[in-house]
Amino acid sequence: MAKNQPYDFPEHFRDFVFMPRFDEAIDALETMAEPEDWNYKNTPSQHAKPILRNYLTYTYRRLAEEKKISVTSDEEYACFNLGLITPTQEPIYVLLSRNKLETQQAYWHFWRFCRRGEHDLNRFSSLPEMAHYYDNPASLVYDSRKELRVNIEHIIGDNIDRFPDPLKAMNQFGLQNLVKGAIDSATERVRRNYKTAIPQYYQGGIQLLLPLTLLDPSRADLALVAERIGDFYRAATCLTLDMAYNNARQVARPDRDWLAP
C-alpha cells in the first residue's frame, strides 16, 4: 500500500481483503447483527444468506469509492463501517489486520466483525462513516407528476426468463397489454402512496422500483425499474423480487408491503 493517504482501494472485496472462511464469517455477522432474513425466496443459490454476502461485498465497493476506510498510521490495521447494527442498535465494523501470508496478494486479512464500543477499535483515531448513496433526498421519492416512458418490448424481450412461468409462453401482444396494465396499476399505486417506490443504487445513481402485479392483484410478480432522466422517468427493464430486494437492501432495509424477503 502507498504510504500517503488517501489510499486507492481496489474495486473488489476479494482483492482488498483475504477472508479464508467466508461462509463462517457470514454466519458470525448474521449472529451479531439485528435479526433479518438474508435468503432468497424464489431464486436458487449455492450459498446460504446470499443477500448478506452481496451486502458485504457491495458495501465495501461503495466505501472504496468514497474512501471511507480507516487505516492506522502504522498500516497494521484497517476498518470500515458496515452500515448494520446489533440488536441493541450499536454499529458494526469490519476489522482487518495486515496480511502476513506470502501466498496471498491482498494487503489485508479479515480479523473479525466488531461493535463500535469494543476495545479493538480504539486503535483508530476516528471511525469511518457508513456508505452514502445519494446527494438529493428527492431522488428517493417517485414524482408521479413526471412522465414515465416505457420500453415494453425491451422489458419483455430481454427479461422473459424473469416472468412467472404461466406467462412465458403467452402471446406477445397479449403479454404486452398485460404488462402495460400492470404498469398503469403500479403508477396509480405509487400516486396514492409514495412509499410504494423503493430506491436502489445502480452505477452511481438512484433508481426506483415499482411493483408489477401480473397474476394476482395482492402480490407483486416483478419489480419495474424506473430511472429519472431530466424531466421524465425511463423504464426499460424489470427484476425478479429476489434481485430487487438484493439491490434495494444496499441502500436501506426495505420496509414495504410488496418487496420483502
Secondary structure, 3 states (H helix, E strand, C coil): CCCCCCCCCCCCHHHHEECCCHHHHHHHHHHHCCCCCCCCCCCCCCCCCHHHHHHHHHHHHHHHHHCCCEECCCCCEEEEEEEEECCCCCEEEEEEEECCCCCCCCCEEEEEEEECCCHHHHHCCCCCCCCCCCCCHHHHCCCCCCEEEECHHHHHHCCHHHCCHHHHCCCHHHHHHHHHHHHHHHHHHHHHCHHHCEEEEECCEEEEEEEECCCECCECCEEEEEEEECCEEEEEEEECHHHHHHHHHHHCCCCCCCCCC
